[in-house]
């Protein structure tokens, strides 16, 4: 309400501090306005009694308006305080409720979302009495928080009641966000919202009071639906709401394939709570980022997370469509996708159903057109119309989930679909929130690598709580197995704490491995015996599952395994990744392999994100330790992806020795090298890696019993060349005594076993002593260190020719 203001008035009998007098005393100018409304304007020599009375009445109205404004300001403070109190109570519930409870993920989402709403409201103060009453009712509904700790563990009945309250809170928070203009609504929908706002507030208030009464009376919330903000269908739309016959006709026109989601597993209690909460908050945020891409390696639990999110948004009545792809399912064919999504959206809301009916009624052959035309007419235009016209039966986000997009046909088959997604996803209303889960396939990355598509990326491989989630998964599943096998008399402490830790380490971040192991233990006649065999490293069904996953991933990587250039690149790159010491980056691979590759290593690696994990720092690691076993298994020697560990380890060693030999800074003495860190700053990543690990690689080599001239050539060149510079630089950093001790424990010890095969008996002894800083022979005792080094070089060279 605008407060009337006296802009100018002369002296009259009714005085007020707001009244200002100006001009001469014989002529009066009066103008009283409120916003654009002019209450009175007067220019006269004198004011009549009626005019004086009118001004007095207006001044009384001013005073009343001021009082009302002050009351509203006080109410605003009360409302914000009330909302903050609710956030605090949600925090209490989250802290107290057992993480195993079914309501823990819901309260986590409710707390996150309500906190964001309170933050968004900020300093907004124009809140009316009904909103204040609603917040009071919400607070009353959370009165159980004061005693929730004493009620823990919660009964199933109380859990259901609290869950209904939490779901209601999320919807109410969305309404409050829209009410104060911080939500999704477009300008054309605001009038419809304003017309229903009062009724919606009353509905929310009534629901919260009902929930409070239900708990007080210990009533079970059986039929408690979530109260939503009903915009109401306009008269024009009411006449076109499809009846059952028309809905069936629409289904026949769309010809969707049934998708069964009933038996899909979701996250177990205590697992993935942080991840699910984070993604839920992103999906409900009223911002421009309406596309979330969750990606990760095979078996990391993407589909399980997607199902949990689908269940959450379905309970909130906000799941517009959910399609999970499976390469073996007909529903996953790219040409079916748009029609299935349109069918689910039609069932979701009558307004969308009406829009779709108009499309198929006017263009019956639309389902035979291109995927791009189908998406535009069956997805984009109907959603745009219902959002912009405000004809949806709800406000806030509509969630569409596409799970396992990499399983949607082959790369060639889905090309048209992906082109359509790339061009039309940016056009969708921002209240249409899309979640995509997939492996990081090349064509998916290219589709989402679009400046017009504002994608929020969630890398499950890098998510910090994965190990904790897998640990919780093992605890829940193994405890269920222990309880189930009552006649085995397994102790309550089974399995032991160190066994849980070992299982988590073996899983290495893969839920598919953890799930397979738990299933093996569950079906075993002796669960503990099966557990011990797993911990002892016995090959198991889990290995078979992983092997199948690897082989399937390699075969469908859309690479030509008959192309020898590609096979050479794959083996060279994966040879470095598997045999190299961490961290291995693409820069290290490109530097060490050099011109032996026809292109940068990423040109090949991009096809195998399903098998590899790349950290934000660029370090490359394998999906799971078992990938090494799979690729180096002698039983698969005939496979194009076979990696010979002995050959590739030797090649990596030679490349590191040669790289240091060619690139390490030369002619460095102890006196010249004063700042090791400054020297290292000038080194490339490949040189740093080769300098740090050449000795590790050398000492892992197994020498041939009849001599090893190739290894001799590389070692002799290195000892006669860059070794002294390398030695001097590292001596200044470590200290010469420590460096000599390290050489003695590594390289010297290895030479004691293998030196004779490479350098001959005399050469081996000389090099041992030289590396230890001891004069080896009487002939060398009179020489200083530099001359000794020269003499040793002669011996090393001679050793290679057998002349020592």
N, C-alpha and C positions, 0 to 999 in steps of 0.2 A: 504494500500500500504506500503511495506517495504521500508525504507529509506536506500539507499546504504551507506555503511560506508567504509572509507579508513582505513584498518587495519595497513598497514605499507607502507611507501613510502619515498624515499630519496629526497634530495633537488632538486627541479626543478624550472623552471622559473615561473610556476603558483603556487603561495604560497597560503596556506589556513590553518587556525588555526587547522583544523582537521588532517592535514598531519603531520605525525611524522617521524623523521629521526633517524635512528639508524645504527650501524655498521660503517665500514670505508667509506671514501669518494670516493673510487675507485670502489666500488661494490654496486649496488642498488638492493633492494628487494621491490617489489610492489605487493600488493594483495588488490583488491577492491571487496567487496561482498555486496549483499543485500539479507538477509535471506539465502536461500540455493543456490542462483544464484551467480556465480563467474563472475564478469565483466572482470577482468584482473588479471593475475599473472605474475610476471617478475623477473628474477634474471640476472643481466647483469652489465658489467662495465660502460655502458653508455646507455642513453635513446635516441631513435631516435626521429626525429621531429614528426613522425606519433604517436609514443607512448606518446609523450608529449601532442599532440593534443587530443588523446583519453582520457588521464587522465583529461585534461581540460574539455572535454565534459561531462565526468562522474561527475566531480565536479559540473558542471552546473546542472546536473540532481539531484545531492544531494541537491543543493540549492532549486531547484523547489520542490522536495519531502518534504523538510523541510517546505517550504512555504505552500504547500498543507496540510500538517499535522497540521500546526498552524491554517489554515483556518477551517479544520475539528474540531479542538478543540474549536474554536470560535463558529462553528455551533452547536457543542454539547451543549455548554453553552446556546446558543439561544434556542435550542430545549427543553432542560430541563426547561429553564425559561418559554418557551411558554406553555409547558405542565402544569407547576405550575400555570400559569395564567389561563389556562382553568379550573383547579381545583377550583381556586378562583372564577371564574365566575359561575361555577356550584353551589358553595356555595351561591353566591348572588341570583341565581334563586331559590334555595331551601328556602332561608330566605324570599324572597319576594312573591313567588307564594302561593296563598291560599291553605291550606292543603286540601280543598275540591276539588281542581282541579284534573282532571284525570291524569295530568302529574307529580303531586307531588311524587308519589311512584317511577316513572321512573327516575326523576332527582335525587332522593335519592340514587337509585342503581347506576346511572351513576357516581355520586360524589364519592361514596364509592369505586367503582371499579377503576376509574381513579386515585384516591389517592393511591390505592395499587400498581398500575402499576408504577407511578412516584417513589414510595418508592422502588420498586423492581429494577428499573433501576439504582438507586443509583449513583455511580460514573462512570458508563459506558460512554465513550466519543466518540467512533468511530461511528459517525452518518453522513450519507452522505447528499448531498444537497437536494435530493428528499424528505427525511424524514423532513428536515427543511421546505421545501415548504408545505408539508402536514400539519405540525403543524401550519404554518402560515394560511393556508386555514381553519383549525379548529378554530383558534382564530378569524378569520374574521367572521366565521359562528356564533360566540357568541358575535358579536358586539351589538346585541340587548340587552345584559345585562346592558349596560350603561343607557338604557332608560326603562328597564323593570318595574321599580317601578312606573313610571308615566303611564304605560300601564295597570297596575293592577286595576280591574280584567281583565284578558285576554279574548279576543274574542275566539270563538270556532275555527275560522280559524287559529289564531295565536297559539293556543294551539296545534293544529295538526302539525303545522310547527315546533314548538319547540320540540314536542314529537318525530318527525322524526329525528331531529338533535340529540336528546339525545340517541335514539336507534342507530343511526349511530356512535355516540361517543363511546358507549360500544363496538361495533364491531371493531372500529378502535383501541381502547385500547387493545383489544385482539390481533390484528395484531401486534401492536408495541411490546407487550410482547413476542410474538413468534419471531419477527424479531431480538430481542436482546437475544434470547436463554433462556428466563425465563418462557416459556410456557409448553404446553403439548407434543409437537411433539417428536416422537421417532427418533432415529438416521436415520432409513431407510426412513423416510418421509422428511428429511431435504432437500435433493437434489431437490425433486419435489417442495418444498416451495421456495427454492432459485431461481429456474427457473421462478417462477411466481411473485416473490416479487416486481419487478419493475412495472409490469403491475398492481398489486394490489394497490401499492402506488398511481399510476396515477388514478386508479378507485376511491379510497377514496378521493383523492384531488378533482377530478371532482365532486363527489357527494356533498362534503361540499361547493364547489363554487356554485353548483346548489341550495342548500338549502339557501345559503346567498342571491342569486339572487331572489329566490322565495319569501323570506320575503320582500326584497326591492321592488319587483314589486307587492306585495300583492297577489301572486298566491297561489292557494290552492294545497297542495301536495296530489294529488289524487293517482297517480300511483308510488309514490316514494317508491321503494323497498329498503331494507337494503343491502348495498354493503358488501359482505363478501369476505374473502380471498379465492379465487378460486385456489385450487391446480392444477386443470386440471386433467382430466382422462387420464391415460397412454394409449398408443396405444393398449396394450394388453387388457385393460379394455374396450376401445371404441368399440372393435369388439363384446363385449358381453353385452352391455347395453340392457336391456330387452325392447322390444317393448310392446305395449298395450296387445297383445295376450298373451305374455309370463307372463306379470304381472297378468293378469286374471287367467292364469293357476296356478301361485304361490298361489293366494288367494284360489283357489279351493283346492289346496293341503294342505294348512294350516288350512282350515275350521275355520276361526276365527268367534267369535260371535260379532255382532255389539254392540258397546258401545256408548250410547248417552250421550254426555257431554254438550249439548247445553243449557240446562235449569238449570245448576248448579249455585248457587249464589256465588259471589265472595265478597271480603271485600268491605264495603262501604268506600267512601272517608273519610279521616282523621282517619281511624281505621287500626290497625295492621301495620302501616307504618314501625316502627322500626323493628318489627319481620320479615316482608317480606324482608326488605332491608338486614337484617343480614343473613337470609337464602340464599338469592340470591347471596350475596358476597361469602358465603361458597361454593355454588355450582359452582361458576365461578373461584374460586381460583385455581391456578396451583400448587396443592400440592398433597400429598399422601392420604389425607382424602377424599375419593370420595363417602363416604356413610354418609348421614345425616338422623338421626332418630328423628322425631318430635313426641313427645308423650304427652298425657294428658288425663284427665278424659273425660267421655262422655259429649258432649255439650259445650266443651270449644272453639270450632271453628276450629278444625284441618282441616276439609274438606274445609271450606271456605278459609282458608289460602292456602291449596294445590291448589285450583282452581285459586286463584289469582296468585300464582307462575306459574302454568301451562299457564295461559294467557300471563304472562310476557315473558316466554321463547318461547311460540308459536310466539309471535310478533317478537322476536329476531331470529326466524327460528332455534331454538335450542332444541325444545321439540321433542325428539326421540319417546317417548311413554308416555301415561298417562292412567292409569287404576285405576278407583275408585271402590272399592269393596262395595257390598251391599248384605247382606245375602239372600235377597229375589230374587236377580238377578241370572240367569243362568250363566252369564258371570263371576260371582265371584267364581264359582266352581274351586278348585285348579287345576284340570286336564286341564282346558282351559287356564290358565294364560300364559304359555310359548308361545302357538300358537298365542294368541292375541298380546302379546308383539312383537313377530317376525313379524307379519303382519304390525303393526304400524311402526316398524323400517324399513321395506322394503319400505313403502310409503314415509318415511322420506328422504331416500337417495338412489340413483340408485346403488351406489357401494355396499351397504348392500343388496339391492334387487338382485344384480348379485350373490353375495356370497350365498344367501339363495336359489336362483334358482339352483345353482350347487349342493347344498345339497339335495334338494328334487328330482332333476333329477337323481342323483346317488343313492339315498336311498328313494324311494317313500313311504316306510312304516315308516319313521322316526316319523311321528305324532302318530303312534300307540305304540311307545316305551315308556320306563319309563320316568318320569319327569326329572330325572337326565340326561339321554341321550338327551332328547329334548333340555334341557337348554344348554348342552355342544355344540351340533351341530347347534342349531338354534339361540342361543344368543351369547355364549362365543366365539366360533371359528369365526363366521362372523365378530363380532366386533373387535376381535384381529387382524384379517387379514387386514381389511380396515384401521385400525389405524396404524399398523406396516408397511404396504406397501404404505401408503400415498395416497390411492385411494379415500378417502372421498372428497366430493365437498366443504369441509370447514375444517377449523382447529378450535381448541378450544373445549369447552365442549359439549357433547351430554347428554341431561338431560332425565332421566327416572323417572317418579313419580308413586309410588304405594300408593294410598290413602286409608286409612281405612283397613290396612292389617288384623286387628283382625276380620273383617267381611268376610274374605276369608274362607268359609266353617267352619266346626267344628274343634276342636283340633285334633281329630283322622283323619279327612279327609285331613287336610293340613300337616300332619306329614312328608310325603315324599317331598312335596314342600319346607318346611322349612329346611329339611336336605340338600336339594340341594342348597338352598340359602346360608346356612352356609358354605358349602364346596366350592362353585364356585364363590360367590361374590368377595372374595379376589383376584381371578384370572383375573378379568376384567381390561381392560386398565384404567389408572387413569383419562383419559379424559372422560370416561363414568361416569357421576355423577348421583348418585341414591338418591332419596328422598323418605323416607318411613314415613307415618304418621299412627299412631295407638294408641290404648289404651295400657297400660303397662301390657299386658297379659303375663302369665308365660312362655308359649312356645315361644313367640316373644322375650322376654328378654333372654331366653336361646339360641335362634338362633343368636342373635346379641352379646351375651356375648362370643365372640370368639377372642382369642388373635391374630388371623390372619386377623380379620376384624377390621379395624381402624374406629370406628364409632364415629361421632360427635353427641352428644346427645343434644337435645333442649327440655327442660321441659316447656311446655306451662303453667302448673300449677304455676310454679315459676317465670314466666316472669313478670318483674316489671311494665309494662305499661298496664296490663289487665284492671284495673279499669278505667284508662283514656280512653282506647279504647271503653269500654262499655258506658262510659259517652258520648263520641262522637257519638256512635251508637244511643243512645237514642235521642240526640239532632237532628241528621239528620232525623231519622224516625218520631219523633213527630212533627218536623217542617213541614215535608211533609204532615202529617195528618192534621195539622192546616191549611195549604194552600189549601188542597183538600176540606175541609169543609167550604167553603166560606160563607154559609148562617148561620153558627152557631155563627158567630161574636166572635170567640175566640181571645183574645188580643194577641198582638205580644209577650208579655212576657210569654205566655202559652207554656209549664208549668213553674211554678215558679222555681227559682233556688234551693230552699230547696226540692222541689218535685223531681227534677233531682237527687240530692244527695241521697235522700231516695231510689229512684229506683235503683241506683247503689249499695247501701248497700244491698237491697233485692236480687239483682242478684248474689252477692257474687262470682263474677268471672265467672259466667256461661252465655255464649252468648245464649245458647238455651233457658234459662229462659227469658232473655231480648227480644229475638226475638218473643217468644210466647206472652209475655205481649204486645208488640207493635202490634202484629196481633190482639189481643183481643180488644185493644183500637181502632184500625183502623176500624174494622167491626162493632163496637158498634154504635147504633143510637145516643147515647150521649157520645162521647169520654171522656169528662172531668168527667162525672159521673163514667164511668168505671175506669178511672185513680184513682179517689178518693177511690173507693171500693178496688182497689189493695193496695193502700197506707194504708188503714185502716185494712189490714190483712184478708180481705174476701177471702175464698177459691175460686179458680178460675180454668179456663182451664189450666193455667200454672201448677197448682198442679197435674192435671190429666196427663199432659205431663211428669212431673217429676216422678210421681208414675209409669207410664208405663216404663220409662227409668230404674228405680230402679228394678222393677220386672223382666224385661227382662234381666238385667245385672246379677241378682241373679240366675235366672234359667239357664243361659248359662255360668255360671262360671266354668263348668266342674267339679263340686263337687257333691258328692253323698249325697243328702239330706235325704236319707234313712239310712245313717250311723249315729247312735246316738252319737258315739264318736266325729265325725266331727261337728254335730249340737251343742253338748255341748261346744266344743271349740269355735265355731262361736259365740254363745250367750255369753259365758264368756268374750271373747275378746272384742266384740262389746259393751257389757254392760259397760266395763271399758272406752272404747273410748267415748261412748255417755254420760255417767254419770260423767266422770272425769273432773277435772279442768285442763285447758291447762297449760303447755304442757304435753301431754301424749306421751311417747315414747315406743318402743318395750321393752326397758330395764325396764321401770316402769311396764309394763304389765306383763312381765316375772317374775319380783320380787314379785309383789302383788299376782299373781295367783299361782305362785310356782308349786308344784307337782300336782295341780288339772288339769294341761294341760299335754297331752301325749307327746308334743314336744314344741319347742320354738314357740312363737306366730307368728313369721314370716312365719312359715310353713302354717298357715291358712291365714294370711294377704296377702300373695303373690297372692292369687286368686282374690283379691278384690281391686286391684289398680284402677279399674274403678270407685269405690265408695269412695276411700280415696285419700287424698293428703299427701305426706310425704315430709317435708321440708328438705333442705340440712343438717340441724341440727338433723334430725330424728324425729321431732315432727309430730304426726299424727293428721289430721283433716278430717272431712267429706267433701265429694264432695260439698254439699250445706246444709244449715241449715234444709231444708225440709226432709233430710234423717232421722233425728231424729223423725219427725212426722210420716214418713212412717213406720219405724221399730217399733215404740211404739204404733201404732194405734190399739185400742181395737177391731176394726172391722177385724183386721188381726190376732187375737189371735191364730187362728188355724194354721197359717203359721209357717213353721219350722224356719223362720228367725225372728219371733216375739221376741221382747225384752220387758220384763215386767219392766217398769221404777222403780216402788216401790221396787220390790224384788232386782233388780240389784243395786239400790242406797244403800240399806241396806247392801248388800254383800260387796260393795266397802268400806263402812264406817267401817264395822267390820274388813276387811282386813287391812285397814290403822291403826286402833287402835292396832291390834295385831302386825303389823309390827313394829310400834314404841315401843310397849311393849317389843318385843323381841330384837330389834336391836339398840335402842337408847342408847348412852353411859351412863352408870350408875354412881351413887354416885358423881354427879357434883354439887358442891356448888358454890355460887357466887364468893367465894374466889378462887376456883380451876379453874374456867373458865375465862381465861384472853384473849384468842384470838378466837373469834367466827368464823372468816373466816377460820382459820387453822383447827378448829374443823369440819367445814362443808366440807372442802376439803377431809376429810377422810370418809365422808358419801357416800353411794351408791346413785344412782339416785332414786331407789324406796324409800329409807329412807328419802331423801330430800323431795320427793313428799308427802309421808305420814305425815312427820313432819309439812309440810307447810299447808296441806289441811284437816287434820282429823277433825278440828273444823268446817270447811265449810261443810263437809259431814254430821257431826252430826246434825248441826243446820238446815239441809234440811229435816231431817227425820220427819215423822208423826207418833206419838206414838199411840198405841192401847188404847182405852178408858178403857178397863178392865185390864190394866197392860201390861207390856212388859218385861217378865223375860229374854228373850234373849238379848235385848238391855241392861238391867240392869247388866247382867253378864259381858258383854264386857266393859261397862263404869266403873263398880266397880273395875274390874281387872286393868283397865288403871289408874283410880284415885289412887288406892292403890300401883301401881307399877311405871310406867315410867313418870307419870304426873309431879312429883316434879322435876325430872331431866330435863324434857322438859322445865318446868317453869324457873328453874335456868339459863339454857343456854340462853333462849330467853330474860330473864330479863336483862342479861348483855349486850345484843345486842340492845334491844329496850329501856331499862330503865324500872324499875319496875312499875313506875307510868303509863307509856304508855301501858305496857302489861296489867296491871289491868284494865285500861280503855277499852282496846280492849276486854278483857274477859267479862267485864260488858255489852258491847254493843252486844256481840255475844252469847257466851255460857250461861251466866247468864240470859240474856233475853229469850233465848230458854227454859231454865230450869223453868223460871217463868210460862211458858205456859204448859210445858210437865213434869216438875219435879215430881209433885204429882203422876202422872201415873206410874213413874218409881221408885221413892225413897220414896214415902209416904209423908205426909204433913210435919212431923218433919224433916225427912231426907232432903227434898227439901230445907227447910229454912236453915238448918245447912250448906248444901253445897253452897247455895247462899252466905251466909255470909263468909264462908271460902274462896270462890273464890274471894270475894271482899276484903279480908284481914281484916274482922271484926269478933270479937269474937261473936259467935252465941248464946251461953247460959251462964248463970251464972256459971255453972260448968266448962266451958272452959276458963273463963276470967283469971284465975290464971296460965294458962299453956302458955309456950312459943310456938313459931310457930311450931317447930317439934312435940311437944306433942299434939298441937291442930290437926295437920295432922293425927297423930295416932288415936286420938279420933274420927275424922271425918270418918276415914276408918271403924271403928267399926260401926258407925251409918249407913254408906253406905251399909255394908254387912247386917246389921240387916234389912235395908229397903227392901232388896230383899226377906227376909223371912217373912215380915209383922210384925216383933216384935217391931218396933220402936213405 
